[in-house]
Amino acid sequence: MRRLMLALALLAAAPAFAASYRLGNLEVAQPWSRPAAAGTNGAGYMSVSNKGTTADTLKAVETPAATRVEIHRMSMGAGGVMSMKPEAGPALAPGQTVTFGPGGLHLMLVGLKQPLKVGDSFPATLVFASGARLKVAFKVGLAAPMGGMTPDHAAMPGMAH
């Protein structure tokens, strides 16, 4: 019975992942973030698709929720130590989808101006090389899409930045 109650509580706290946003041939699906305290860093996850016939590149992400947003990638380094490094925005070939997710490519929300609480959402604008500016809302929740629980990369032992 306890497990059932816990599972129901986690499902209630998980964000709704049906959201998708489209501007021309660019589509963003399931933008979400985990809870985080104001003044700390957070992370944003989503998938970005190019449904068109011309390549484009995600150049920047803007949000009033953080001082700045950086695109980062986590990877396993020498000796099994995870590292995280900023990188340029991903190029999107025609028909390509790029996934931002825990443990890999993600948005680093630097200097959160407000707490990110489960159930809240915050606006962001994705800026592309083509000049497209796609407005989305990131939903704050505890779980990844499909209900998978993932570790918070900020709390991972051996994490280098």
NUTIPA-296871 format. One line per 8 residues: their letters; for each residue y, x, z of C-alpha. Coordinates in steps of 0.5 Angstrom, whole numbers, plus 2048, in hexadecimal, padded with zeros to 3 digits. Each point is the difference from the previous one (the first is absolute). Last residue first. Layout:
<sites>
A	Y:X:Z | ...
</sites>
This chain:
<sites>
HAMGPMAA	82B:842:7E4 | 7F9:802:803 | 7FB:7FB:803 | 7FB:803:804 | 7FF:7FA:804 | 802:7FA:7FD | 805:7FC:803 | 805:800:7FB
HDPTMGGM	7FB:7FE:7FB | 7FF:7F9:803 | 7F8:7FF:7FF | 7FE:7FB:7FC | 7FD:7F9:801 | 7FD:7FC:7FA | 802:7F9:7FF | 800:800:7F9
PAALGVKF	807:802:800 | 801:805:805 | 801:7FE:807 | 805:800:806 | 806:7FC:7FC | 807:801:7FE | 801:7FC:7F9 | 804:804:7FB
AVKLRAGS	805:7FC:7FC | 802:802:7F9 | 806:801:7FB | 7FE:804:7FA | 806:804:7FD | 7FE:802:7F9 | 805:806:7FD | 7FA:802:7FC
AFVLTAPF	7FF:806:805 | 7FE:7FB:805 | 803:7FE:807 | 7FC:7FB:805 | 804:7FC:804 | 7FE:7FE:807 | 801:7FB:805 | 7FD:7FF:807
SDGVKLPQ	7FA:7FC:802 | 7FE:7FD:807 | 7F9:7FE:802 | 7FE:806:804 | 807:803:803 | 804:806:7FC | 805:802:805 | 807:801:7FD
KLGVLMLH	804:806:7FD | 7FA:804:7FE | 801:807:7FF | 7FC:802:7FA | 7FC:7FB:7FD | 7FA:804:7FD | 7FD:7FD:7F9 | 7F9:801:7FF
LGGPGFTV	7FB:804:7FC | 7FA:802:804 | 7FD:7FE:806 | 803:7F9:801 | 801:7FD:7F9 | 805:801:7FA | 7FC:7FE:7FA | 803:801:7F9
TQGPALAP	7FE:7FB:7FB | 800:802:7F8 | 800:7FC:7FA | 805:804:7FD | 801:807:804 | 803:7FF:806 | 803:807:803 | 800:801:807
GAEPKMSM	806:801:804 | 801:808:802 | 7FD:802:806 | 801:801:807 | 7FA:803:804 | 7FB:7FE:805 | 7FA:805:803 | 7FA:7FE:803
VGGAGMSM	7FC:806:803 | 7F9:801:7FE | 800:807:800 | 804:801:7FA | 804:7F9:7FE | 7FE:7F9:7FF | 805:7FC:7FD | 806:7FB:802
RHIEVRTA	805:7FF:7FA | 807:7FE:802 | 806:7FC:7FC | 806:800:804 | 804:7FA:803 | 807:801:803 | 804:7FE:807 | 7FB:7FA:800
APTEVAKL	800:7F9:800 | 805:7FF:7FB | 7FB:802:7FB | 801:804:7FA | 7FA:803:7FC | 800:805:7FB | 7FE:803:7F9 | 7FA:7FC:7FE
TDATTGKN	7FF:802:7F9 | 7FF:7FC:7FA | 7FC:801:7F9 | 800:7FB:7FB | 7FB:7FB:7FE | 801:7FB:805 | 7FC:7FD:806 | 802:806:805
SVSMYGAG	7FD:7FF:806 | 802:802:807 | 7FC:7FF:806 | 802:800:807 | 801:804:807 | 806:801:804 | 800:805:806 | 804:801:806
NTGAAAPR	804:805:804 | 803:800:807 | 807:7FD:802 | 7FE:7F9:800 | 7F9:7FF:802 | 7FA:7FF:7FB | 7FC:7FB:7FE | 7FC:801:7FA
SWPQAVEL	802:7FF:7F9 | 7FF:7FB:7FA | 801:7FF:7F8 | 7FB:7FC:7FD | 801:801:7F9 | 806:803:7FC | 800:7FF:7F9 | 804:803:7FA
NGLRYSAA	800:7FD:7F9 | 806:7FC:801 | 802:7FF:807 | 7FA:7FE:804 | 7FE:7FF:808 | 7FA:7FF:803 | 7FE:7FD:807 | 7F9:7FD:801
FAPAAALL	7FF:805:806 | 802:7FC:806 | 801:805:806 | 7FA:801:805 | 802:7FD:807 | 7FC:7F9:7FF | 7FA:804:7FE | 800:805:805
ALALMLRR	801:7FA:805 | 7FA:7FD:7FD | 7FC:806:800 | 801:801:808 | 7FE:7F9:801 | 7FA:800:7FC | 7FE:807:804 | 802:7FD:807
M	7FB:7FA:7FE
</sites>
